[in-house]
Amino acid sequence: MAISKMKKMTLLAEKDYLEAVMLSLQSYQAVEVIPADTAIQNELVNAYYDQQELDSVDEDTDRHEEQFEMESNKKEISRVTSQLDDVEENIEFLEEVLPKPGFFASLNQEKETYSLDELHDYMENININKLINDAQSLRRQVNDLNDQKENLEEERSFLNRWRTLDFNPKTLKDFKITRATVGAIDTERYEDLEDDLKHYSEIYFETLHYSEEEMVLLLISSAQEAHDVEQTLIRHRFERLNYVYDHLPEDELIRNRDEIKQIDDQLKSLKDRQDEYSQLLKDLKLSEEHLFNVRERLKVKEEILISEHLFVLSGWIEEDVVEKQIKNLEKVIGEGNVYTFIEDVSEKEADNVPIKYDNNKATSAFENVVSMYSTPKYNEMDPTPFVQPFSILFFGMMTADAGYGLLGIIAVFTALKFLNLSTSMKKNLEFFGQLMIGTTLAGLFFGSFFGIELPFGVMSLSDQLLEIMILSMGIGLVHLILGLFLNTILNNRKKNYAESFTDGYSWILILLSAVAIALNAFFGGPSIINMVAIAIILLSLAATVLINIISNENKIEGVVNGVFSLFDVTSYIGDVISYTRLTALGVASANIGMAFNLVIGLLPVWARFTVGILIFIGLHLFNMFIAMISGYVHTLRLNYVEFFGKFYSGGGREFAPIPLLQKHILIRNNSTE
């Protein structure tokens, strides 16, 4: 269900057309290339020669002399990857240098659209290595200037520290009879240093600068005591000033500021060449797109059989687009220049066939929910059409507030209408928008609007807790029975009739009988209904054990499996109770909203309609966020554990045509409609 029917297509054409065919396949995105089938290559060659003789092959050439093999492109792939890395690195650099658009402006930027042929033709006139060299040259200039500026800023920090000096410390080196030095010490260590220095008879020291962190000192001692004084300074961690400048620190700071300004001017002049670098950035981005696409084609070519004159390519393709793809190839390389062989999917290949979802636009928004769990196999059903309505229902009940839902719908509509979003982002927003519809409808059903009780709600989240809990478990039973019913369908398809009963029909009968007993007790019906329901339950359990024994070649193992399957009763009880989370989260969210409103209602009138409005918005946005996160997580949990656990295994893989990057541009295909 909702999975496209696939065909296996094998095509053969002249080797000269290989690149054109690869471009066409990558552009149209309709074929997933797989290792070519060597078993039918001779049959294809003969069929192709019968269709049209090749001009490039001599008439006397034996058509069976074509020797096919798969070529290795590892060296070329490595070269392109290295080039691609350089391009990406320089794009990142230029995006840092050039002015960035604002957040919303970036979301609203529309990507240019190219066909793959147009991109290929554009890049024919571009020297990628020159682009890389130009970008790297600019990068070196900017990095050199930034390094110089960083050194100057370190120098400025040093000079600022000593700017109070009114003499050049270099002149102290000229002293002959005495030894003089300037340096700094932590303020907290100064007293200890002072006490030790007083022991010297011929010493003079003066505080040049004082702060809470450090003190700058000038020390003059005799040449005889200079060594001992030096040891004392070292012991107290005195930091001697190594001054290498010719002028006073204040004068050097002026020079330093001028040099920093010159570098800033040079950096600004580089950034002012915005138009030039914008074009360089654009060409690099197109190069990234081009190189990525080239690399992916090279990878795929390793799956193709190639001879001196011909090539054989195999791949999976949707049945509905086979004719369009063939026409598209004929349009590219000429009618009659390609021979195609279309096969149905065999049973042996079924597990390896990729799947492509085939749902309507609304349902396709929920495909990611299924894929996050596991992609369905080709011969399995797609549960997305069942996941959609139950996800909307579950999420709605757990976030039940019409105000939150309407706010979410408005936000989604605004984003889809006014922002230029990627396809995946649009799909995610459409998914979220449908969940918000569930929130709105559930909010109206329960009469909740931003925590305010509406007068027309069908049920009340504050007064009818038990009834809502019963409703939740009733919905859960429907969900579980649907999963079991789908289980029977899948097992019947595989002719696993024993498992169809033991894992499906028997539990459906048991659950329906349990519901009948509960309803009969509620409405006070006749006891015969209870007797019949109990009989069905017992017979179903007994049949489950018996069928396990009969269907198993090892009878002892069959008995064990049958008896242990009876313990699934507790599992189903747990599954049904699990759906009470629909009530718990819905009631919690509603009551938190009501509590917020109550708090705001306690404010004075003047505050209620001033700061109270801001508090109202902030608190309800917080409650909405928490409710959305909780609702989303628990919706996934009910689908993945309770529902999928009854019938769905997955283990397939999604259809993967030759990848296109489409990071900076959009690729338009030139297919024949």
C-alpha positions in Angstrom: 0.0 0.0 0.0 1.3 3.4 -1.0 4.6 2.0 -2.4 5.4 2.5 -6.1 5.6 -0.6 -8.2 9.2 -1.0 -9.5 10.8 -2.4 -12.6 14.3 -3.4 -13.4 15.7 -1.6 -16.4 18.8 -2.5 -18.2 20.0 -0.4 -21.1 22.8 -0.7 -23.6 24.3 2.1 -25.8 27.5 3.2 -27.4 30.3 4.1 -25.0 30.4 7.7 -26.5 27.0 8.3 -25.1 27.8 7.3 -21.5 28.3 10.8 -20.0 25.2 12.1 -21.7 23.2 9.2 -20.3 24.6 9.7 -16.8 23.7 13.4 -16.9 20.2 12.5 -18.0 19.7 9.9 -15.3 21.0 12.2 -12.6 18.8 15.1 -13.8 15.6 13.1 -14.1 16.2 11.3 -10.7 14.1 8.3 -11.9 16.7 5.4 -11.9 18.7 3.9 -9.1 21.8 2.4 -10.7 22.8 -1.1 -9.5 25.6 -3.4 -10.6 25.0 -4.4 -14.2 23.7 -7.9 -14.9 26.5 -9.8 -16.6 24.2 -12.7 -17.4 22.3 -10.9 -20.1 25.0 -8.8 -21.6 25.4 -11.0 -24.8 21.7 -11.1 -25.3 21.6 -7.3 -25.1 24.5 -6.9 -27.5 22.8 -9.1 -30.1 19.5 -7.3 -29.6 21.2 -3.9 -30.0 23.1 -5.0 -33.2 19.8 -6.3 -34.6 18.3 -2.9 -33.9 21.0 -0.8 -35.4 24.6 -1.5 -36.6 27.2 0.7 -35.0 29.2 3.0 -37.2 32.2 2.6 -34.9 32.3 -1.1 -35.3 33.7 -2.8 -38.4 31.2 -5.0 -40.3 33.5 -8.0 -39.9 33.6 -7.6 -36.1 32.2 -10.5 -34.2 29.5 -9.1 -31.9 30.4 -11.6 -29.2 33.9 -10.1 -29.1 32.7 -7.3 -26.9 34.5 -7.8 -23.5 32.7 -6.0 -20.7 34.2 -5.1 -17.4 33.6 -2.6 -14.6 36.1 0.3 -14.5 37.6 1.7 -11.3 37.4 5.5 -10.9 39.0 5.7 -7.5 41.9 8.0 -8.5 39.5 10.4 -10.3 37.1 10.3 -7.4 39.9 11.1 -5.0 41.0 14.0 -7.2 37.5 15.4 -7.4 37.0 15.0 -3.7 40.2 16.8 -2.9 39.1 19.7 -5.2 35.7 19.7 -3.7 37.2 20.0 -0.2 39.2 23.0 -1.3 36.1 24.6 -2.8 34.1 24.1 0.4 36.9 25.5 2.5 37.1 28.6 0.5 33.3 29.1 0.3 33.3 29.0 4.1 36.0 31.6 4.2 34.3 34.0 1.7 31.0 33.7 3.6 32.8 34.9 6.7 34.4 37.8 4.9 31.4 39.0 2.9 28.4 40.6 4.7 25.8 38.1 5.8 22.1 38.6 5.2 19.8 38.7 8.3 18.1 35.6 9.6 14.8 36.1 7.9 16.4 37.5 4.8 18.4 34.3 4.5 15.3 32.2 4.9 13.6 34.2 2.1 16.5 34.0 -0.3 15.4 32.3 -3.5 17.8 29.8 -5.0 18.6 30.1 -8.7 17.4 27.2 -10.9 19.6 25.5 -13.4 19.1 22.4 -15.5 22.0 19.9 -15.1 23.0 20.6 -18.7 23.0 24.4 -18.0 25.2 23.9 -15.0 27.5 21.6 -17.0 27.8 24.2 -19.8 28.4 27.0 -17.4 31.2 25.1 -15.7 32.8 24.4 -19.1 33.9 28.0 -19.1 35.1 28.1 -15.5 38.6 27.2 -14.4 38.0 25.7 -10.9 41.7 25.6 -10.0 41.9 29.4 -10.8 38.9 30.0 -8.6 40.5 28.1 -5.7 43.8 30.0 -6.2 42.1 33.4 -6.3 40.2 32.6 -3.1 43.3 31.2 -1.4 45.2 34.3 -2.4 42.6 36.5 -0.8 42.5 34.2 2.2 46.3 34.6 2.6 46.1 38.4 2.4 43.3 38.5 5.0 45.0 36.0 7.2 48.3 37.9 7.0 46.6 41.1 7.9 44.7 39.5 10.7 47.9 38.0 12.1 49.6 41.4 11.9 46.7 43.0 13.7 46.7 40.3 16.3 50.4 40.9 17.0 49.8 44.6 17.2 46.9 44.1 19.6 49.2 42.0 21.8 51.8 44.8 21.6 49.2 47.4 22.5 48.2 45.4 25.5 51.9 45.3 26.6 52.4 49.0 26.0 49.2 49.9 27.9 50.6 48.0 30.9 53.7 50.2 30.9 52.3 53.5 29.6 52.8 55.3 33.0 56.6 55.2 32.5 58.0 58.6 31.8 61.5 57.4 30.8 62.8 54.8 28.4 63.7 51.6 30.3 66.4 50.9 27.7 68.5 53.7 29.1 68.9 51.7 32.3 71.3 49.4 30.5 73.8 52.3 30.3 74.4 52.4 34.0 78.0 51.5 34.9 78.5 51.6 38.7 74.9 50.6 39.6 72.4 48.1 38.3 68.9 49.3 37.6 65.8 47.4 36.5 62.1 48.0 36.1 59.4 45.3 36.5 56.1 44.3 38.1 55.1 42.2 41.0 51.7 41.1 42.4 50.4 43.6 44.9 49.9 40.9 47.5 53.6 39.9 47.3 55.0 43.4 47.5 55.3 43.6 51.3 57.3 40.4 51.5 59.6 41.7 48.8 60.0 45.0 50.5 61.0 43.3 53.8 63.7 41.3 52.0 65.1 44.2 50.0 65.6 46.3 53.2 68.3 43.8 54.2 70.6 45.3 51.4 72.6 48.3 52.3 73.0 49.8 48.9 69.6 49.7 47.2 66.9 52.1 46.1 63.4 51.1 45.0 60.4 53.3 44.0 56.8 52.5 43.1 56.1 53.8 39.6 52.5 52.6 39.3 50.1 50.9 41.7 46.9 49.0 41.2 45.0 46.3 43.1 46.5 43.6 40.9 50.1 44.6 40.5 52.8 47.2 41.3 55.4 48.6 38.9 58.8 49.2 40.6 62.1 50.8 39.8 65.0 49.2 41.6 68.7 50.5 41.7 71.4 48.5 43.5 75.1 48.5 43.7 77.0 46.3 41.3 78.3 44.2 44.2 74.9 43.3 45.5 73.3 43.0 42.0 73.4 39.2 41.9 71.9 38.7 45.4 69.2 41.3 44.6 68.4 39.4 41.4 67.9 36.1 43.3 65.6 37.8 45.7 63.5 39.2 42.8 63.3 35.8 41.2 62.2 34.2 44.5 59.3 36.7 44.8 58.3 36.2 41.2 59.3 39.7 40.1 58.6 40.2 36.4 61.4 42.1 34.8 60.5 44.4 32.0 62.1 43.6 28.6 61.6 46.8 26.8 62.8 46.8 23.1 61.4 50.0 21.9 63.3 53.3 21.2 60.5 55.6 22.4 58.4 56.0 25.5 55.4 53.6 25.8 53.0 56.5 25.2 54.7 57.4 22.0 54.9 53.8 20.9 51.1 53.4 21.5 50.5 56.2 19.0 52.5 54.4 16.5 50.7 51.2 17.3 47.3 52.7 16.8 48.3 54.1 13.5 49.5 50.7 12.3 46.3 49.0 13.4 44.3 51.6 11.6 46.3 51.0 8.4 45.6 47.3 8.7 41.8 47.9 9.3 41.8 50.2 6.2 43.4 47.4 4.1 40.9 44.9 5.4 38.1 47.3 4.6 39.4 47.9 1.1 39.4 44.1 0.5 35.8 43.8 1.8 34.8 46.8 -0.3 35.5 44.7 -3.4 32.2 43.0 -2.6 31.0 42.6 -6.1 34.2 41.0 -7.3 34.2 38.5 -4.4 30.4 37.9 -4.6 31.0 36.6 -8.2 33.9 34.5 -6.9 31.7 33.1 -4.2 28.9 32.4 -6.7 31.3 30.5 -9.0 32.7 28.6 -6.1 29.2 27.5 -5.0 28.4 26.4 -8.5 31.7 24.6 -8.6 30.7 22.8 -5.4 27.4 21.7 -7.0 29.2 20.6 -10.2 32.0 18.7 -8.4 29.6 16.9 -6.1 27.5 15.8 -9.1 30.6 14.7 -11.0 31.8 12.7 -8.1 28.5 10.9 -7.7 28.4 10.1 -11.4 32.0 8.7 -11.1 30.9 6.5 -8.2 27.9 5.1 -10.2 30.1 4.5 -13.2 31.9 1.8 -11.2 28.6 -0.2 -11.3 28.4 -0.1 -15.1 29.8 -2.7 -17.6 31.9 -1.1 -20.2 33.5 -2.5 -23.3 35.6 -0.9 -26.1 32.4 0.3 -27.9 29.4 -0.2 -25.6 28.2 0.0 -22.0 25.5 -1.8 -20.1 23.7 -0.1 -17.2 21.1 -1.6 -14.9 18.8 0.1 -12.4 15.5 0.2 -10.5 12.8 2.5 -11.9 9.2 3.2 -11.1 6.8 1.4 -13.4 4.9 4.6 -14.1 7.9 6.5 -15.4 9.6 3.8 -17.6 8.3 5.2 -20.9 9.1 8.8 -19.9 12.6 7.8 -19.0 13.2 6.0 -22.3 11.8 9.0 -24.2 14.1 11.3 -22.2 17.1 9.2 -23.1 16.1 9.1 -26.8 15.7 12.9 -26.7 19.3 13.2 -25.3 21.2 10.7 -27.5 18.8 10.2 -30.4 16.1 7.7 -31.0 17.4 4.2 -31.8 20.7 4.8 -30.1 19.7 3.0 -26.9 18.4 -0.4 -26.3 16.4 -1.0 -23.1 15.3 -4.3 -21.5 12.6 -4.0 -18.8 12.0 -6.8 -16.2 9.5 -7.4 -13.4 10.8 -7.8 -9.9 11.5 -11.4 -9.1 10.9 -13.0 -5.7 14.6 -13.4 -5.1 15.2 -9.7 -5.7 12.2 -8.4 -3.6 14.3 -7.9 -0.5 16.8 -5.8 -2.3 14.4 -3.6 -4.2 14.3 0.0 -3.0 11.0 1.6 -2.2 9.5 4.8 -3.2 6.6 6.2 -1.3 3.5 6.9 -3.4 1.2 8.9 -1.1 -0.8 12.1 -1.7 0.7 15.4 -0.6 -1.1 15.5 2.8 -0.1 11.9 3.7 3.4 12.2 2.4 4.2 14.7 5.2 4.1 11.7 7.6 6.5 9.5 5.6 9.4 10.7 7.7 7.6 9.3 10.8 7.7 5.8 9.2 11.3 6.2 7.9 12.6 7.3 11.3 11.4 3.9 12.6 12.4 1.8 9.6 11.8 2.0 5.8 9.2 -0.6 4.7 10.4 -3.4 2.5 9.2 -3.6 -1.1 6.9 -6.5 -0.5 5.6 -5.0 2.7 2.8 -2.4 3.1 3.5 1.2 3.8 1.8 2.2 7.1 1.9 5.9 6.4 -1.8 6.2 5.5 -2.7 4.7 8.9 0.0 6.7 10.8 -1.4 10.0 9.5 -4.9 10.1 11.1 -3.9 8.5 14.3 -0.9 10.8 14.8 -3.2 13.9 14.2 -5.7 12.4 16.7 -3.1 11.5 19.4 -1.2 14.7 19.1 -4.5 16.7 19.2 -5.7 15.0 22.4 -2.4 15.5 24.2 -2.1 19.2 23.3 -5.9 19.9 23.3 -6.1 23.7 23.1 -7.8 25.5 20.2 -5.7 28.7 20.8 -2.4 26.8 20.6 -3.6 25.0 17.5 -4.7 28.2 15.7 -1.4 29.9 16.6 0.5 27.0 15.2 -1.6 26.9 12.0 -1.0 30.7 11.5 2.8 30.2 12.1 3.0 27.3 9.6 0.9 29.2 6.9 3.0 32.3 7.3 6.3 30.4 6.9 5.0 28.4 3.9 3.6 31.5 2.3 6.4 34.1 2.8 9.6 32.2 3.3 11.7 30.4 0.6 12.2 27.1 2.3 13.8 23.8 1.2 11.6 20.9 0.2 12.4 19.0 3.4 11.6 22.0 5.5 8.3 22.5 3.7 7.5 18.9 4.3 8.2 19.2 8.0 6.1 22.3 8.3 3.2 20.6 6.5 3.5 17.7 9.0 3.5 20.2 11.9 0.5 22.1 10.4 -1.6 18.9 10.2 -0.8 18.1 13.8 -1.9 21.7 14.7 -5.2 21.0 13.0 -5.6 18.1 15.4 -4.8 20.4 18.3 -7.4 22.9 17.2 -10.2 20.3 16.7 -9.4 18.6 20.0 -9.3 22.0 21.7 -12.8 22.7 20.4 -14.0 19.3 21.4 -12.8 19.7 24.9 -13.7 23.4 25.1 -10.2 24.9 25.7 -8.8 28.1 24.3 -5.5 29.3 25.9 -6.6 27.7 29.1 -10.0 29.3 29.1 -13.0 27.0 29.2 -15.3 27.5 26.2 -19.1 27.2 26.7 -19.6 24.7 23.9 -17.1 21.9 24.6 -18.4 18.4 24.1 -16.3 17.1 27.1 -14.5 18.9 29.9 -10.8 18.2 30.7 -11.4 19.4 34.2 -14.7 17.7 35.1 -14.9 14.5 33.0 -11.5 12.9 33.6 -12.8 9.3 33.9 -14.9 9.6 30.7 -11.9 11.0 28.8 -9.7 8.2 30.1 -12.2 5.6 28.9 -12.4 7.4 25.5 -8.6 7.2 25.3 -8.5 3.5 25.9 -11.3 3.0 23.4 -9.2 4.8 20.8 -6.3 2.7 21.8 -8.3 -0.5 21.3 -9.2 0.6 17.7 -5.5 1.4 17.1 -4.4 -2.0 18.4 -7.1 -4.0 16.5 -6.1 -2.2 13.3 -2.5 -3.2 13.8 -3.6 -6.8 14.4 -5.8 -6.8 11.3 -2.9 -5.5 9.1 -0.8 -8.3 10.6 -3.3 -10.9 9.3 -3.3 -9.3 5.9 0.5 -9.5 5.6 0.6 -13.1 6.9 -2.1 -14.2 4.5 -0.2 -12.7 1.6 2.8 -14.7 2.7 0.6 -17.8 3.2 1.6 -17.9 6.9 -2.0 -18.8 7.9 -1.0 -20.2 11.3 0.7 -17.0 12.3 -2.2 -15.0 10.8 -4.4 -16.6 13.4 -2.1 -16.9 16.4 -0.7 -13.3 16.1 -3.8 -11.7 14.6 -7.3 -13.1 14.5 -7.1 -14.7 17.9 -6.2 -11.4 19.7 -8.7 -9.5 17.7 -11.4 -11.9 18.9 -10.1 -11.7 22.5 -10.0 -7.8 22.5 -13.4 -7.5 20.9 -14.8 -10.0 23.4 -13.3 -8.1 26.3 -14.9 -4.9 24.9 -18.3 -6.7 24.7 -18.0 -7.8 28.4 -17.2 -4.2 29.4 -20.0 -2.7 27.4 -22.5 -5.3 28.6 -21.5 -4.6 32.3 -21.9 -0.8 31.7 -25.3 -1.0 30.0 -26.5 -3.9 32.2 -27.1 -6.3 29.3 -28.0 -10.0 29.5 -25.5 -12.5 31.1 -25.6 -14.6 27.9 -23.4 -12.0 26.2 -20.7 -12.4 28.9 -20.9 -16.1 28.6 -20.4 -16.1 24.8 -17.6 -13.5 25.1 -15.8 -15.6 27.7 -16.2 -18.7 25.6 -14.7 -16.9 22.6 -11.8 -15.7 24.7 -11.1 -19.3 26.0 -11.5 -20.9 22.6 -9.2 -18.3 21.0 -6.5 -19.0 23.7 -6.9 -22.7 23.3 -6.8 -22.5 19.5 -3.6 -20.4 19.7 -1.8 -23.1 21.7 -3.2 -25.9 19.5 -2.2 -24.1 16.2 1.3 -23.5 17.6 1.7 -27.2 18.3 0.3 -28.3 14.9 2.3 -25.8 12.8 5.6 -26.5 14.5 7.6 -29.6 13.4 9.0 -29.9 16.9 5.9 -30.5 19.0 7.6 -29.8 22.3 8.8 -26.4 21.0 5.2 -25.9 19.7 3.8 -26.5 23.2 6.3 -24.1 24.8 5.6 -21.4 22.2 1.8 -21.9 22.6 1.9 -21.7 26.4 4.2 -18.7 26.5 2.0 -16.9 23.9 -0.8 -16.9 26.6 1.3 -14.5 28.7 0.8 -11.9 25.9 -2.5 -11.2 27.7 -0.6 -9.0 30.2 1.2 -7.3 27.3 -2.1 -6.3 25.7 -3.5 -5.0 29.0 -0.4 -2.9 29.3 -0.8 -1.7 25.7 -4.4 -0.6 26.3 -3.5 1.2 29.6 -0.6 2.9 27.7 -3.2 5.0 25.8 -4.3 6.7 29.0 -1.3 9.0 28.3 -3.6 10.8 25.9 -5.7 11.8 28.9 -2.8 12.5 31.2 -0.9 14.9 28.9 -4.1 16.6 27.6 -5.4 17.3 31.2 -1.9 18.4 32.4 -1.5 20.9 29.6 -5.0 22.3 30.0 -4.6 22.6 33.8 -1.3 24.3 33.5 -2.8 26.8 31.1 -5.7 27.4 33.5 -3.3 27.9 36.4 -1.4 30.5 34.4 -4.6 32.3 33.8 -5.5 32.2 37.5 -2.2 33.7 38.4 -2.6 36.5 35.9 -6.2 37.1 37.2 -4.8 37.8 40.7 -2.8 40.8 39.4 -4.3 44.3 39.9 -6.4 45.5 37.0 -3.8 48.0 35.8 -1.1 45.3 35.8 -3.4 42.7 34.2 -3.7 44.7 31.0 -0.1 45.9 30.8 2.6 43.6 32.0 0.0 40.9 32.5 -0.4 40.6 28.7 3.3 40.0 28.3 3.2 37.4 31.1 0.2 35.7 29.5 2.0 35.5 26.2 5.3 34.2 27.7 3.7 31.6 30.0 1.4 30.2 27.3 4.2 30.1 24.7 6.2 28.1 27.3 3.2 25.8 28.0 2.6 25.4 24.3 6.2 24.4 23.6 6.3 21.8 26.4 2.9 20.4 25.2 4.1 20.2 21.6 7.4 18.4 22.6 5.6 15.9 24.9 2.8 15.4 22.4 5.2 14.7 19.5 7.3 12.2 21.6 4.4 10.3 22.9 2.7 10.2 19.5 5.8 8.5 18.1 5.8 6.1 21.1 2.2 5.0 20.5 2.9 4.5 16.8 6.2 2.7 17.2 5.6 0.5 20.2 1.9 -0.2 20.4 1.0 0.0 16.7 4.1 -1.0 14.7 4.8 -3.8 17.2 1.7 -5.7 16.0 2.5 -6.0 12.3 5.4 -3.8 11.0 9.1 -4.8 10.8 10.6 -2.6 8.1 14.2 -3.2 7.1 13.9 -1.9 3.6 15.7 1.0 2.0 14.5 4.1 0.2 15.0 4.6 -3.6 18.3 6.3 -4.2 18.9 7.8 -7.6 22.3 9.4 -8.5 22.5 12.2 -5.8 22.2 15.9 -6.6 23.7 18.3 -4.1 21.2 21.2 -4.5 22.8 23.1 -1.6 23.1 26.5 -3.3 20.9 26.0 -6.4 17.9 24.0 -7.5 18.2 21.5 -10.4 15.4 21.5 -13.0 15.1 18.3 -15.0 14.6 18.5 -18.8 12.5 15.3 -19.0 10.0 14.7 -21.8 6.6 15.0 -20.3 
